[in-house]
Amino acid sequence: MTRQDIEVIVAMYKENVSYSEIAKVVGKSEHIVKHWVRNNRKEYGLDRRRNLAEKLNNPLSSSAWADSKWDIQRGVQWIIRRWK
């Protein structure tokens, strides 16, 4: 990773740009960008974007619903109907 790539990744990550968009700009794979961010969080002050503790304690938290590609609300309603 070049110094310029690192500067771009840090700046874009702090602006909440998606990993895929960052990867396109720096010409790396999304996996490499994610891996680099995870390994360098502390050094560059890259905070987690989601509250992991919230998701572990409440799997139906608002952030979990927002992050999901599934229609969770419809799934929960279906499960409740099936189990009543």
N, CA and C atoms as an extended XYZ file, in Angstrom:
252
Properties=species:S:1:pos:R:3:atomname:S:1:resname:S:1:resid:I:1 pbc="F F F"
N         0.850       -1.165        0.000 N   MET     1
C         0.000        0.000        0.000 CA  MET     1
C         0.907        1.243        0.000 C   MET     1
N         0.681        2.116       -0.944 N   THR     2
C         1.503        3.330       -1.004 CA  THR     2
C         1.001        4.351        0.013 C   THR     2
N         1.832        5.327        0.298 N   ARG     3
C         1.459        6.391        1.243 CA  ARG     3
C         0.200        7.116        0.746 C   ARG     3
N         0.139        7.339       -0.559 N   GLN     4
C        -1.022        8.017       -1.141 CA  GLN     4
C        -2.296        7.171       -0.970 C   GLN     4
N        -2.179        5.842       -1.198 N   ASP     5
C        -3.327        4.941       -0.996 CA  ASP     5
C        -3.818        5.025        0.442 C   ASP     5
N        -2.876        5.020        1.377 N   ILE     6
C        -3.227        5.065        2.795 CA  ILE     6
C        -3.964        6.366        3.118 C   ILE     6
N        -3.466        7.474        2.619 N   GLU     7
C        -4.115        8.767        2.871 CA  GLU     7
C        -5.541        8.789        2.320 C   GLU     7
N        -5.714        8.227        1.128 N   VAL     8
C        -7.041        8.181        0.510 CA  VAL     8
C        -7.972        7.283        1.316 C   VAL     8
N        -7.494        6.118        1.705 N   ILE     9
C        -8.320        5.183        2.481 CA  ILE     9
C        -8.752        5.823        3.789 C   ILE     9
N        -7.817        6.414        4.513 N   VAL    10
C        -8.130        7.022        5.808 CA  VAL    10
C        -9.155        8.150        5.632 C   VAL    10
N        -8.922        9.031        4.676 N   ALA    11
C        -9.826       10.164        4.462 CA  ALA    11
C       -11.226        9.694        4.067 C   ALA    11
N       -11.305        8.755        3.124 N   MET    12
C       -12.608        8.279        2.668 CA  MET    12
C       -13.327        7.487        3.747 C   MET    12
N       -12.590        6.679        4.492 N   TYR    13
C       -13.205        5.896        5.569 CA  TYR    13
C       -13.821        6.823        6.609 C   TYR    13
N       -13.091        7.878        6.960 N   LYS    14
C       -13.598        8.827        7.961 CA  LYS    14
C       -14.800        9.610        7.449 C   LYS    14
N       -14.993        9.655        6.138 N   GLU    15
C       -16.170       10.299        5.544 CA  GLU    15
C       -17.305        9.301        5.329 C   GLU    15
N       -17.156        8.089        5.867 N   ASN    16
C       -18.161        7.018        5.782 CA  ASN    16
C       -18.433        6.538        4.361 C   ASN    16
N       -17.415        6.574        3.521 N   VAL    17
C       -17.524        6.032        2.162 CA  VAL    17
C       -17.440        4.506        2.269 C   VAL    17
N       -18.191        3.795        1.454 N   SER    18
C       -18.212        2.328        1.522 CA  SER    18
C       -16.856        1.740        1.123 C   SER    18
N       -16.610        0.521        1.615 N   TYR    19
C       -15.370       -0.179        1.272 CA  TYR    19
C       -15.244       -0.361       -0.241 C   TYR    19
N       -16.344       -0.686       -0.891 N   SER    20
C       -16.280       -0.927       -2.336 CA  SER    20
C       -15.900        0.342       -3.100 C   SER    20
N       -16.424        1.486       -2.682 N   GLU    21
C       -16.067        2.750       -3.331 CA  GLU    21
C       -14.601        3.097       -3.080 C   GLU    21
N       -14.142        2.886       -1.845 N   ILE    22
C       -12.729        3.145       -1.521 CA  ILE    22
C       -11.842        2.260       -2.385 C   ILE    22
N       -12.214        0.986       -2.497 N   ALA    23
C       -11.421        0.029       -3.274 CA  ALA    23
C       -11.312        0.450       -4.737 C   ALA    23
N       -12.403        0.964       -5.305 N   LYS    24
C       -12.381        1.424       -6.699 CA  LYS    24
C       -11.400        2.575       -6.879 C   LYS    24
N       -11.403        3.503       -5.924 N   VAL    25
C       -10.551        4.688       -6.036 CA  VAL    25
C        -9.072        4.324       -5.934 C   VAL    25
N        -8.728        3.427       -4.979 N   VAL    26
C        -7.308        3.091       -4.781 CA  VAL    26
C        -6.842        1.940       -5.676 C   VAL    26
N        -7.766        1.308       -6.394 N   GLY    27
C        -7.392        0.236       -7.308 CA  GLY    27
C        -7.014       -1.057       -6.613 C   GLY    27
N        -7.641       -1.319       -5.475 N   LYS    28
C        -7.414       -2.557       -4.722 CA  LYS    28
C        -8.747       -3.276       -4.580 C   LYS    28
N        -8.708       -4.517       -4.121 N   SER    29
C        -9.957       -5.234       -3.896 CA  SER    29
C       -10.594       -4.759       -2.591 C   SER    29
N       -11.894       -4.940       -2.511 N   GLU    30
C       -12.624       -4.572       -1.291 CA  GLU    30
C       -12.073       -5.327       -0.087 C   GLU    30
N       -11.738       -6.597       -0.287 N   HIS    31
C       -11.185       -7.422        0.789 CA  HIS    31
C        -9.879       -6.820        1.332 C   HIS    31
N        -9.013       -6.381        0.449 N   ILE    32
C        -7.730       -5.809        0.874 CA  ILE    32
C        -7.964       -4.532        1.669 C   ILE    32
N        -8.891       -3.696        1.225 N   VAL    33
C        -9.183       -2.450        1.937 CA  VAL    33
C        -9.741       -2.757        3.327 C   VAL    33
N       -10.696       -3.679        3.414 N   LYS    34
C       -11.263       -4.044        4.721 CA  LYS    34
C       -10.171       -4.569        5.651 C   LYS    34
N        -9.358       -5.444        5.133 N   HIS    35
C        -8.287       -6.044        5.923 CA  HIS    35
C        -7.318       -4.970        6.417 C   HIS    35
N        -6.956       -4.050        5.536 N   TRP    36
C        -6.030       -2.989        5.922 CA  TRP    36
C        -6.636       -2.116        7.020 C   TRP    36
N        -7.924       -1.761        6.866 N   VAL    37
C        -8.592       -0.935        7.876 CA  VAL    37
C        -8.602       -1.652        9.221 C   VAL    37
N        -8.978       -2.921        9.232 N   ARG    38
C        -9.015       -3.681       10.487 CA  ARG    38
C        -7.653       -3.719       11.165 C   ARG    38
N        -6.612       -3.898       10.388 N   ASN    39
C        -5.266       -4.008       10.957 CA  ASN    39
C        -4.668       -2.670       11.367 C   ASN    39
N        -5.227       -1.569       10.899 N   ASN    40
C        -4.640       -0.257       11.159 CA  ASN    40
C        -5.584        0.716       11.863 C   ASN    40
N        -6.649        0.211       12.447 N   ARG    41
C        -7.620        1.066       13.141 CA  ARG    41
C        -6.964        1.964       14.182 C   ARG    41
N        -6.195        1.343       15.049 N   LYS    42
C        -5.609        2.068       16.172 CA  LYS    42
C        -4.616        3.133       15.697 C   LYS    42
N        -3.739        2.766       14.794 N   GLU    43
C        -2.687        3.669       14.326 CA  GLU    43
C        -3.242        4.916       13.634 C   GLU    43
N        -4.339        4.767       12.884 N   TYR    44
C        -4.885        5.882       12.117 CA  TYR    44
C        -6.185        6.435       12.702 C   TYR    44
N        -6.587        5.955       13.863 N   GLY    45
C        -7.797        6.464       14.514 CA  GLY    45
C        -9.068        6.171       13.741 C   GLY    45
N        -9.170        4.968       13.200 N   LEU    46
C       -10.333        4.576       12.407 CA  LEU    46
C       -11.331        3.844       13.306 C   LEU    46
N       -12.367        4.548       13.716 N   ASP    47
C       -13.381        3.970       14.587 CA  ASP    47
C       -14.238        2.976       13.827 C   ASP    47
N       -14.807        2.040       14.577 N   ARG    48
C       -15.751        1.111       13.971 CA  ARG    48
C       -16.967        1.888       13.510 C   ARG    48
N       -17.536        1.471       12.420 N   ARG    49
C       -18.705        2.168       11.880 CA  ARG    49
C       -19.992        1.743       12.544 C   ARG    49
N       -20.034        0.571       13.091 N   ARG    50
C       -21.242        0.120       13.759 CA  ARG    50
C       -20.909       -0.319       15.163 C   ARG    50
N       -21.882       -0.279       15.988 N   ASN    51
C       -21.698       -0.630       17.380 CA  ASN    51
C       -21.878       -2.136       17.530 C   ASN    51
N       -20.777       -2.858       17.577 N   LEU    52
C       -20.815       -4.318       17.636 CA  LEU    52
C       -21.486       -4.801       18.912 C   LEU    52
N       -21.238       -4.138       20.032 N   ALA    53
C       -21.846       -4.541       21.299 CA  ALA    53
C       -23.363       -4.452       21.212 C   ALA    53
N       -23.866       -3.427       20.561 N   GLU    54
C       -25.309       -3.266       20.410 CA  GLU    54
C       -25.883       -4.439       19.623 C   GLU    54
N       -25.197       -4.852       18.566 N   LYS    55
C       -25.689       -5.951       17.740 CA  LYS    55
C       -25.651       -7.281       18.484 C   LYS    55
N       -24.634       -7.479       19.317 N   LEU    56
C       -24.535       -8.733       20.050 CA  LEU    56
C       -25.600       -8.821       21.136 C   LEU    56
N       -25.904       -7.710       21.765 N   ASN    57
C       -26.890       -7.709       22.844 CA  ASN    57
C       -28.318       -7.645       22.334 C   ASN    57
N       -28.514       -7.096       21.171 N   ASN    58
C       -29.843       -6.954       20.612 CA  ASN    58
C       -29.783       -7.196       19.110 C   ASN    58
N       -29.963       -8.434       18.680 N   PRO    59
C       -29.822       -8.742       17.256 CA  PRO    59
C       -30.831       -8.025       16.368 C   PRO    59
N       -31.893       -7.474       16.951 N   LEU    60
C       -32.875       -6.749       16.157 CA  LEU    60
C       -32.752       -5.246       16.380 C   LEU    60
N       -31.540       -4.788       16.692 N   SER    61
C       -31.298       -3.365       16.907 CA  SER    61
C       -31.508       -2.590       15.608 C   SER    61
N       -31.693       -1.292       15.734 N   SER    62
C       -31.951       -0.476       14.551 CA  SER    62
C       -30.776       -0.506       13.573 C   SER    62
N       -29.533       -0.556       14.093 N   SER    63
C       -28.389       -0.596       13.174 CA  SER    63
C       -28.317       -1.931       12.451 C   SER    63
N       -28.704       -3.014       13.111 N   ALA    64
C       -28.723       -4.317       12.456 CA  ALA    64
C       -29.759       -4.317       11.332 C   ALA    64
N       -30.917       -3.717       11.582 N   TRP    65
C       -31.961       -3.645       10.569 CA  TRP    65
C       -31.488       -2.807        9.389 C   TRP    65
N       -30.809       -1.699        9.666 N   ALA    66
C       -30.355       -0.805        8.602 CA  ALA    66
C       -29.266       -1.445        7.751 C   ALA    66
N       -28.403       -2.273        8.375 N   ASP    67
C       -27.294       -2.889        7.660 CA  ASP    67
C       -27.717       -4.099        6.831 C   ASP    67
N       -28.858       -4.667        7.139 N   SER    68
C       -29.263       -5.911        6.500 CA  SER    68
C       -29.773       -5.686        5.084 C   SER    68
N       -29.457       -6.640        4.207 N   LYS    69
C       -29.977       -6.602        2.847 CA  LYS    69
C       -31.335       -7.314        2.774 C   LYS    69
N       -31.699       -7.998        3.839 N   TRP    70
C       -32.959       -8.718        3.908 CA  TRP    70
C       -34.032       -7.784        4.433 C   TRP    70
N       -35.276       -8.122        4.159 N   ASP    71
C       -36.396       -7.387        4.736 CA  ASP    71
C       -36.665       -8.037        6.097 C   ASP    71
N       -35.930       -7.584        7.095 N   ILE    72
C       -35.986       -8.202        8.418 CA  ILE    72
C       -37.365       -8.047        9.033 C   ILE    72
N       -37.962       -6.896        8.873 N   GLN    73
C       -39.268       -6.661        9.482 CA  GLN    73
C       -40.287       -7.681        8.974 C   GLN    73
N       -40.283       -7.928        7.674 N   ARG    74
C       -41.208       -8.910        7.111 CA  ARG    74
C       -40.884      -10.315        7.635 C   ARG    74
N       -39.602      -10.643        7.748 N   GLY    75
C       -39.200      -11.947        8.266 CA  GLY    75
C       -39.637      -12.154        9.705 C   GLY    75
N       -39.468      -11.127       10.538 N   VAL    76
C       -39.881      -11.217       11.944 CA  VAL    76
C       -41.388      -11.397       12.032 C   VAL    76
N       -42.132      -10.641       11.235 N   GLN    77
C       -43.590      -10.781       11.237 CA  GLN    77
C       -44.007      -12.196       10.824 C   GLN    77
N       -43.339      -12.748        9.834 N   TRP    78
C       -43.658      -14.098        9.372 CA  TRP    78
C       -43.380      -15.114       10.466 C   TRP    78
N       -42.236      -14.982       11.132 N   ILE    79
C       -41.884      -15.917       12.216 CA  ILE    79
C       -42.886      -15.827       13.353 C   ILE    79
N       -43.259      -14.626       13.738 N   ILE    80
C       -44.219      -14.447       14.835 CA  ILE    80
C       -45.542      -15.097       14.482 C   ILE    80
N       -46.008      -14.900       13.250 N   ARG    81
C       -47.277      -15.515       12.823 CA  ARG    81
C       -47.195      -17.033       12.850 C   ARG    81
N       -46.052      -17.578       12.396 N   ARG    82
C       -45.898      -19.023       12.341 CA  ARG    82
C       -45.847      -19.655       13.721 C   ARG    82
N       -45.308      -18.942       14.705 N   TRP    83
C       -45.097      -19.531       16.028 CA  TRP    83
C       -46.199      -19.199       17.036 C   TRP    83
N       -47.203      -18.463       16.635 N   LYS    84
C       -48.303      -18.149       17.573 CA  LYS    84
C       -49.268      -19.281       17.659 C   LYS    84
